[in-house]
């Protein structure tokens, strides 16, 4: 039999079919600043400099880790893209940036156009919800590196912030208050520990009594975007810092925006821990310290504000249906 690229594991026709399927999804996110279509060698985005005085580009790249394993197990691929986009959105918006565009990377053991389409559907949903464009990406088929039923994804986001409005925590000081905002669950971090603990006892389709849905559905809860909340607060008060709670937990991430001369005090009983975290801790006999070092425990974002801005912050957050909780202070 003749040796071809296809019987080596790479299907060019599947790649072409994937591009056809995703073009309309990507184009549905375009705005007037997008100058290119899907399929060019590069993506073009025109910045309207008349809207900015001293614009600074802010970028971030990330993945979703082993949360993908849950998507594989359930054969559900239309939410994992939303996780990735929202994670990236939060990472730059906590710096004060307004997202402009997003680019994706997908690598498959075997490229199945229908599956790729579902992932891109998730990207497009989140891009539209956050009001920016999905302008391009890369899809690779890599037999031998990934199992046929598996893939990996990552994304890059680019935003803009005025130089004098960068939020970096340099003004955080004694007495400042930490206001937390709820997560939907694990978001995109801690899945390696969660899977090790939970799947020794349960399957993805099991429904432990403490949960309202199956374990798999709970673990696929979409990583929340806090963009609207962050923009609302930035427009009305002087937030000293934001902390996006990802890998490393509440303390680990908040330390990144607090000067070394200050400490963080968290009142760990000031909010109700989500049931999924209780299940993980009880099933795995995990210490409080380890849980706090790994998971967000139900708090996905923290705003650090001066005492005089606490009431206003709580009031504004309610207006966008993201009620805040006072969870600690700086000393």
N, C-alpha and C positions, 0 to 999 in steps of 0.2 A: 504494500500500500504506500502511495506517495506520502511523504512527510509534509504536513502543512502547519501553518500557525494554529489553525483550529484544533487539529488533533494533538497539538502541543499544549492546548488548554486555553488559547486566546481566540475569542470569536469576534472578529472585526464587525461582522454583520450585527451582532448583539450590541456592540458599541454604537453603531449607526442608529439602530432602533431606539436605543436609550436616549440619544441626543434628540431624535424626533419627538419622543414622549415628553421630554423635560423642557423643550423650548417654550411651550406655551405657559408652563408653570413659572419659569423664570421671568418671562416677559410680563406676566401679570403683576410683577413687583416693580417694573421699571418706572422711572419718572423722567422728567425732561433733561436731567443731568446725565443720563445714560446714553452714550453715543454709539455703542456697539451692540451687536446681537450675539446670541450664543453660537459658538462655532469658530469665531476668529481666534487668532493666536494670542491675542491679548484683549483685555476688557478696558474700555475707555469711560472715564467719568469726569465730567466737567464741573469744576467748583465755581460757584458764583461768588467771587471775592468781594462783591459790593455789599454782601451781607455780613462781612467780617472785618474787623479792624486789624488784629494781629492773630490770625488763625494758627493753631497748633494741631497737627495731625496726631491722633491717638489710635494705636492699633493693638490688637491682641489676637493670639491664635490659641485654640484649645481643641480638645476632643471630649468624649463623654465616658471614657474609661470602660470598665467592665459592665456598665449598665447595658451595653450591647448584648451581653449574654442573655439578659432577660428578653430582649426583643427577639433574639434567635429562638429561644425556647417557646415563646408564644407565637412565633411567626407573625409578628406585628411590627410594622416598620414605618408607620405614618406619624409617629410622635417623636421618635428619636432625633429627627432633624430639628424639631421645635426646641428640644432640650439644648441642642448645640447652639443654635442661634441665640436663645435667651441667655444662656450662660455667657456667651461672648458679649452680648448687649450689656449685661450687668457689669462685666469687668471693665468696660470703658466708661460707662455712664457714671460709675462711682467716682471717676476722675473729673466729672463735669462735662464729658464729651457727649455730643449728639451724633448718633450713628449715621453714616452716609451710605455705606454699602458693605456687602458680605460676599465672600467667595468660599466655595466648598471643595473638599477633596474626599473622594470615595475610592476605596480599594477593595476589590472582591476576589474571593477564591474562584468563583464562577459568576460571571455577570449575567444576571437575570433582569431584563429590562423592566418587568413589572415591579420587581422589588426596588430597583433604583428609582423608579417613578414615585413609589410611595415615600421613600426617604426625601426626595426632592420636594414632594408635596408638603412635607413637614417644614422644610426650609422656607418654602414660599409662604406658607401660612404665617409663620413667625415673622418673616420679613415684612409682610403686609401689616400685621398687627403692630409692629414697632415702627412702621412708616419709613422704610428704607429699601434699597434695591439689592436683589441677588443678581450680580452682574456676570458671574462666570465661575468656573471651577475646573476640576480634573476628575475623570473617572478612569480607573485602572483595573485591569484584570490580571491577577497575579497568582496563577496556579502554582502549587507547591509551597507558597508562603502562607496562604490562608486555606482553611478547609473550604470545600465547595459551598457549604451553607453559611459561611461566615464572611464578614467584611469589617472594615474599619472606616471611620469618618473623622474628619477634622475640619475646622473652619477658621477663616481669618476675617476679622472685622476692622473697618477703618471709620473713625469718627473725627469730629472737629470740636475744639474748645477754644474760646478766646484765651489768650495767654494770661491775662489778669484774672481769669475765672477758673483756673485750674484748681481742683480740690486735692490737696496733698497731705492734710493733717498737720501742717507745720504750726498752726495756731492752737492746737488742742492743748488744754491746760487743766490744772487742778479744779475740781468741782464741775467740770463738764459732764453732761448726762448722756447715757447710752439709751437710745430708743430702738427697740427691736421690732421687726416686721416678719410676719409668719411665712414659713416655707410651705410647700405642698407635700413635703416628704424628704427623701434623701437628696433630691435634686440630681446632681450628677457625681456625687462623691460618696465614698465609703462602701461601694458595692462589693469589693473583694472580700471585706470582712463580713458584710451582710450575707453574701452568698455562701461563704464557708459555714457560717452559723446556721442559717435558716434551712439550707437544702440538705443538711444532714438529717433533718426531721421532717421537712415538708417538701411538696412539689409545687411548681408554679401555679397549679390549678387548685390547690388546697385553699380553704378559707378558714384560717384560725378564728376562734370566737372573738378575739379582741378587735378584728378588722371588719370593715363594712363591705369589703370586696375581696376577691381572690388575692393571694399573695403576689402573683405575677402582675395583676392590674395595679395593685398598690405600689409595687416597685417601679412601675412604668409611669407613675404620676409625673406630669410634665414640669420641668424646671421652670419656675415662675420668672417672668420679666418684671423688673421693678422700675422700668424706664419712666412710665407716667408718674409714678410716685416721686422719683428722684427729680424729675423736671419740675413738678409742682412745688416741691420744697425749695429747690434752687431759685425759683422765680420769686419766692416770697420771703425767705429768711436766709441767713448766712450760716449754712451747715459747715461745720469745721472739718468733718470727714465722714465718709461712708465706708462701710466694710461689707464686701460681698462674701458671705460665709460659704466657702468651698472646702477643699481638702485642708485639713489642719484645724477645723472647728472654729468656734467663736473666738477664743483667745488667740489662737495662732494667726488667724486672718486679721483680727482687729489690731494686733501688735504692729502690723505692717503700716498702719496710718497713725500710730501714736508715738510721739518722740520718746527716745530711750530713757529720758529723765522722769517719765511718768509710768504709773502702773494702772492696770485695769481691774476693777472690782465688778464681778458679775453676781447678781442675785439669782441663783440657779432655780429657785422655786417661784420666780415671779411670773412664769408662764406655764401652761400645761404642756408637758411633753407629748408629742404625737404618739398614737398607739403603735405605729410601726417601730419606733425606737424602743418602746417598752418591750415589744416582742423580741427584738434583736437582743436586748440586754438580758432578758430573762432566759431566753433559749440558749444563749451562749455563755451565761454566767460571766458577763463582762463588767469590769469595774466602772464606777462613775468616771474616774479619771480617763480611762481609755475611751469611753463613749464621748466624753467632751473633747478629746483630742482628735477624734475621727469624724464625727457627725455634726450636722448643724442643729440637731435636736429640736427642730421646729422653728428656728429663727434663721431666715435666709438673707436678711439685710439688717445692718445696724447704721443708724445715723447718730453722729456725735454732735451735740449742740450745747450752747451755753444755757445756763439755768433759766435765763430770761426768755429763751426761745422754746422752752419745753411745751408750754400750753399751746402755742401757735402751731408747733409741729404736730401735736396730737390732733388738733382741730383740722389742719390741712390734710392729714393722712386719712381722716374719716371721709373727707370730701371725695377722695378717689377710691373709696372702699378698701383701704389698706390700714385698718386701725393699728396704731402703734402701742407698744408696751414698754414702760420704763423698766429696763433690765439691769442697769448698773451705772457706774460713774467712774470718772478719772481721778486719780489722786497722786 
